[in-house]
Amino acid sequence: MPSASLKLIELALAKSNALFRRIFNLLPAGAIVHAHGRILAANAAALAILETDARERVVGHHVMEFIHPLDQARVRNRLESMAPDQRPNDPAEIRVLTCGHELRVLGMTTMRFEHRGTTAYVTVAIDLSKRHAMEAKLRESEENFRRLFENMSDVYYRTDRNGIVLMVGPGVRKVLGYEPEEIVGRQAENFYPQPQDRDALKQALGEKGEVVDFPGQMVRKDGRIIDISINTRVLYNALGEFDGVEGIYRDITERKMLERELMRLATTDPLTGIANRRAFLGQTRDALSRCERYGNKLALALLDMDHFKNVNDCYGHAMGDEVLVRAVQAVQQELRETDLFGRLGGEEFCIALLEADKADAMAVAGRICARVEALRFPHEGESFGVSVSIGTTAYRHGDRLEQLMERADRALYAAKEAGRNCAIWHEAA
């Protein structure tokens, strides 16, 4: 459209609404006036392009409702890069979706102007869809895109610079249980169970600009928390400014459950449910590193079931397993959540008491001996009991785990020599 005609529309907006409407509706090309994303006016040619004769189906709606998803970022960048009161921007071919859900290609040009303190735009468009070869190719592309988009099990999403969801794919129905329209317009971070999850994603995007297979969690509509994997990237406008993010995420809950189960099997004693030897030693080495660095206290207790071979020989291995399980449960009642407890093998166990000194360790060991001794195991109308011997020692600056284990083992041997069912302390030299 000639620049003079655009100036005439600007003048009509400022001085004569009636004259504006008359000229506006006589224009042979489609024309709309829009501000803040909302369509304020559309002439008859624009309504015809959009396949409707009802202005209310266009006026008052957001411009992006009619722009194809793949062209929305380009249109937004073209508008944001315009300066006021200058010549129209260069014509561009833009895909639009009509009120009849048809795909059309329009040749568009836009001018920006200020009216009563508000930035507004006049966009003029000519329908190019009648170029048959291009139309057929575009329709095929659109059908392929729509089929892919509708059947994706992953969820496509896009947010603006403030984290508001602008678009979300239909896969969200299966993944989160929401309809797409229930999510659009809301803050993306509202669907994260922990704010730090979203903060971690923001930090990674800030450092790298994109992430691949980034782990996180989201909350479904039914309240269930699921594990997700996110592939996303930062978007920038024509001025190089941050404009939001777009990407996809998928439900990987089953995969994570399997990984957690494999980890549990790799680190847990299958009989008693406590840490196995490898896991316990690894956890204790980490605790010792913190002691070395921060000067924390730690006491180690080595436990051994007294005469356990006799239990297996006299009452069978099934009863032996029950003795171990119940003895472990008894020990756990005397431990804090921060303490480490693991099975080293057979009837031998070990405890790392964090922030504990000699008095603390011996008090805990004494209560453990008493609690285990109080256990009774019925067998053929009678019952029997068991006991445990314990060797304890404390971390000394510079100690390696092997040195603590050696001192605790000496103390345990002394407890056996002292008649069993007791705890002995070994003081570091």
Order of alpha helices (4+ residues) and beta strands (2+ residues): alpha-alpha-beta-beta-alpha-alpha-beta-beta-beta-alpha-beta-beta-alpha-alpha-alpha-beta-beta-beta-alpha-alpha-beta-alpha-alpha-beta-beta-alpha-beta-beta-beta-alpha-beta
